Each structure stands twice: as C-alpha cells, then as structure tokens.
Amino acid sequence: MHLGLTGDCVGLDIDDEGRLSQLKPAFGGSIVAPILSRTLPNMATVRPGILTACEPDDSIEPVVNRIEVGTVEASGVRVLRSVSDESAEGAELEHAARIVSVGKGIGGPENLGPIRELASAFGASIGTTRDVCDLGWLPRQYQIGLSGKAVAPELYVAVALRGPFNHTVGIQRSGTIVAINNSARSQIQIVRLISEASPTSEKS
Ligand SMILES: Cc1cc2nc3c(=O)[nH]c(=O)nc-3n(C[C@H](O)[C@H](O)[C@H](O)COP(=O)(O)OP(=O)(O)OC[C@H]3O[C@@H](n4cnc5c(N)ncnc54)[C@H](O)[C@@H]3O)c2cc1C
C-alpha cells in the first residue's frame, strides 16, 4: 500500500499540529525519537501493555472504509508445533496489580528466596531486568523494559535495580513506584511518554 510503518513504538502522541507522533527509542535507548509519517493513513504498532484501553463509547457510529488489498500470497510459514505454558511464573506480569522487581544488586539467585517471600506477602508477581535474565538468575519471561514486557501495576517495588530508561519504559504506567537501593545516585528514571506530558518530560 506504499505506506510507512513505525513498528514496536513505546508511545503514541498527538503533537501541537495534530500529527501522530510515534515514539521510538533510538541510540540504544538513550533518547526517544518522535517519528512523523510522510504517508497517510499513519501505521504504527505498539506492544501490549504500552497503552491504556479507552472506555467504549457506544454513541459513536464508526465510519467503515473498505480497502481493496488485491491477491494476498499464501504464507510460506509452516507451524510445526505450538507450545503454551500460561501457568509459568512471570507469564501474567502484564496483568499483575503488584510487582516486586529485582535487579543485579541482589547479588545472586540464592537471594531470590526472601524476594519471593516479600512478593507473596502482598500477592505480587516477580519481575526483573535484562541483566538479571542475561545472567540466567531468572528466565526471560520475567524481563520488564524496552526489550521485555510493559506492565501497569498499582504498585511496583524495585529492589536493588538501577532503573535506567531501558527498564523504566516498561513501567511508565505504574501507579506507585517504590525503589530500594543502597545508592542515592541510582534514581529510577520515569519518562512519561503518553497522555498530557510532553515526550521529553521527565521526573525521577
Ligand atoms: C538496547 C537495549 C535494550 C535493553 N532492554 C532492557 C530491558 O528491556 N529491560 C531492562 O531491565 N534492561 C534493559 N537493558 C539494560 C539496561 O540498560 C540496564 O543495563 C539494566 O536494566 C540494569 O540492570 P540492573 O538494574 O539489574 O543492574 P545494575 O545496573 O547492575 O544495577 C544494580 C543496582 O543495584 C543497586 N545495589 C547494589 N547492591 C545493593 C544492595 N546491597 N542493596 C540495594 N541496592 C543495591 C546498585 O546501586 C544499582 O542501582 C537494555 C539495554 C540496551 C542497550
């Protein structure tokens, strides 16, 4: 259809001129770049958990435009086997109301015991950082952030976790964030990418 597509956005916004601003991390997550499409309609994808669902408004009559797409080639993909393990810990992180997330500062997987006790004391799920998954202390489905999951709990407790943008982009819709850290310089960096806040507004 000769349209541009911005894939895997971390936020969408409408700028002052009414254009759709598609927010994408760039340079390894050190900046968030607003992308404007040259083509209409704008096409963008966002991962689950990034946006809050709107309340349905039944009073609006939708306008349906049917677009002729022509012949679609049959897919060359063959599914050999589907495996689903929804019971696995960490699988339901996107829907968790409370999350206790651990960073590398816990020192090792042997210290996960007290973290699990803390989490179960108030019915929280466990989350973590990419570094912890890379070390194999927790499996990948626990990872929150740019290359992990986006979550929206009422309470997010970050234990010994540094909280740079690459992690916090996945927790921007959290209610209350509590950070436990032994370094005053490790400030959880929250960047609000959607709603009224401008893409560059930041609070620590
Ligand atoms: C392209 C890209 C994508 C990425 N995607 C992700 C992602 O999706 N998710 C993600 O999490 N990261 C991601 N990262 C990595 C991210 O940039 C950070 O490196 C990572 O989040 C840091 O992990 P950490 O907090 O576990 O470890 P560290 O950076 O090592 O932080 C450990 C923290 O523990 C504290 N600490 C140490 N000892 C104690 C103690 N005894 N008590 C209390 N606090 C203590 C330290 O002060 C420090 O703040 C990505 C990076 C890149 C380049």
Ligand as a Chemical Component Dictionary entry (heavy atoms), coordinates in Angstrom:
data_LIG
# 
_chem_comp.id                   LIG 
_chem_comp.type                 NON-POLYMER 
_chem_comp.pdbx_formal_charge   0 
_chem_comp.three_letter_code    LIG 
# 
loop_
_chem_comp_atom.comp_id 
_chem_comp_atom.atom_id 
_chem_comp_atom.alt_atom_id 
_chem_comp_atom.type_symbol 
_chem_comp_atom.charge 
_chem_comp_atom.model_Cartn_x 
_chem_comp_atom.model_Cartn_y 
_chem_comp_atom.model_Cartn_z 
_chem_comp_atom.pdbx_ordinal 
LIG C1  C1  C 0 19.068 -1.918 23.511 1  
LIG C2  C2  C 0 18.951 -2.214 24.979 2  
LIG C3  C3  C 0 17.782 -2.753 25.458 3  
LIG C4  C4  C 0 17.645 -3.017 26.832 4  
LIG N1  N1  N 0 16.473 -3.533 27.280 5  
LIG C5  C5  C 0 16.309 -3.702 28.590 6  
LIG C6  C6  C 0 15.079 -4.180 29.106 7  
LIG O1  O1  O 0 14.128 -4.492 28.377 8  
LIG N2  N2  N 0 14.948 -4.292 30.447 9  
LIG C7  C7  C 0 15.970 -3.979 31.316 10 
LIG O2  O2  O 0 15.781 -4.104 32.527 11 
LIG N3  N3  N 0 17.153 -3.562 30.858 12 
LIG C8  C8  C 0 17.358 -3.420 29.520 13 
LIG N4  N4  N 0 18.561 -3.007 29.071 14 
LIG C9  C9  C 0 19.687 -2.924 30.035 15 
LIG C10 C10 C 0 19.625 -1.651 30.877 16 
LIG O3  O3  O 0 20.194 -0.596 30.144 17 
LIG C11 C11 C 0 20.404 -1.840 32.221 18 
LIG O4  O4  O 0 21.706 -2.314 31.945 19 
LIG C12 C12 C 0 19.720 -2.798 33.169 20 
LIG O5  O5  O 0 18.342 -2.518 33.317 21 
LIG C13 C13 C 0 20.375 -2.687 34.547 22 
LIG O6  O6  O 0 20.033 -3.839 35.273 23 
LIG P1  P1  P 0 20.130 -3.911 36.846 24 
LIG O7  O7  O 0 19.432 -2.753 37.464 25 
LIG O8  O8  O 0 19.679 -5.288 37.207 26 
LIG O9  O9  O 0 21.708 -3.913 37.148 27 
LIG P2  P2  P 0 22.723 -2.774 37.557 28 
LIG O10 O10 O 0 22.794 -1.712 36.532 29 
LIG O11 O11 O 0 23.996 -3.508 37.880 30 
LIG O12 O12 O 0 22.127 -2.121 38.884 31 
LIG C14 C14 C 0 22.158 -2.748 40.124 32 
LIG C15 C15 C 0 21.568 -1.786 41.148 33 
LIG O13 O13 O 0 21.568 -2.427 42.423 34 
LIG C16 C16 C 0 21.970 -1.487 43.419 35 
LIG N5  N5  N 0 22.520 -2.253 44.528 36 
LIG C17 C17 C 0 23.678 -2.956 44.570 37 
LIG N6  N6  N 0 23.804 -3.557 45.775 38 
LIG C18 C18 C 0 22.712 -3.231 46.507 39 
LIG C19 C19 C 0 22.277 -3.532 47.830 40 
LIG N7  N7  N 0 23.010 -4.312 48.621 41 
LIG N8  N8  N 0 21.126 -3.022 48.263 42 
LIG C20 C20 C 0 20.363 -2.219 47.427 43 
LIG N9  N9  N 0 20.734 -1.888 46.184 44 
LIG C21 C21 C 0 21.892 -2.381 45.720 45 
LIG C22 C22 C 0 23.001 -0.604 42.702 46 
LIG O14 O14 O 0 23.121 0.655  43.342 47 
LIG C23 C23 C 0 22.376 -0.492 41.307 48 
LIG O15 O15 O 0 21.495 0.608  41.243 49 
LIG C24 C24 C 0 18.720 -2.753 27.713 50 
LIG C25 C25 C 0 19.921 -2.207 27.209 51 
LIG C26 C26 C 0 20.035 -1.949 25.871 52 
LIG C27 C27 C 0 21.313 -1.358 25.362 53 
# 
loop_
_chem_comp_bond.comp_id 
_chem_comp_bond.atom_id_1 
_chem_comp_bond.atom_id_2 
_chem_comp_bond.value_order 
_chem_comp_bond.pdbx_ordinal 
LIG C1  C2  SING 1  
LIG C2  C3  SING 2  
LIG C2  C26 DOUB 3  
LIG C3  C4  DOUB 4  
LIG C4  N1  SING 5  
LIG C4  C24 SING 6  
LIG N1  C5  DOUB 7  
LIG C5  C6  SING 8  
LIG C5  C8  SING 9  
LIG C6  O1  DOUB 10 
LIG C6  N2  SING 11 
LIG N2  C7  SING 12 
LIG C7  O2  DOUB 13 
LIG C7  N3  SING 14 
LIG N3  C8  DOUB 15 
LIG C8  N4  SING 16 
LIG N4  C9  SING 17 
LIG N4  C24 SING 18 
LIG C9  C10 SING 19 
LIG C10 O3  SING 20 
LIG C10 C11 SING 21 
LIG C11 O4  SING 22 
LIG C11 C12 SING 23 
LIG C12 O5  SING 24 
LIG C12 C13 SING 25 
LIG C13 O6  SING 26 
LIG O6  P1  SING 27 
LIG P1  O7  DOUB 28 
LIG P1  O8  SING 29 
LIG P1  O9  SING 30 
LIG O9  P2  SING 31 
LIG P2  O10 DOUB 32 
LIG P2  O11 SING 33 
LIG P2  O12 SING 34 
LIG O12 C14 SING 35 
LIG C14 C15 SING 36 
LIG C15 O13 SING 37 
LIG C15 C23 SING 38 
LIG O13 C16 SING 39 
LIG C16 N5  SING 40 
LIG C16 C22 SING 41 
LIG N5  C17 SING 42 
LIG N5  C21 SING 43 
LIG C17 N6  DOUB 44 
LIG N6  C18 SING 45 
LIG C18 C19 SING 46 
LIG C18 C21 DOUB 47 
LIG C19 N7  SING 48 
LIG C19 N8  DOUB 49 
LIG N8  C20 SING 50 
LIG C20 N9  DOUB 51 
LIG N9  C21 SING 52 
LIG C22 O14 SING 53 
LIG C22 C23 SING 54 
LIG C23 O15 SING 55 
LIG C24 C25 DOUB 56 
LIG C25 C26 SING 57 
LIG C26 C27 SING 58 
# 
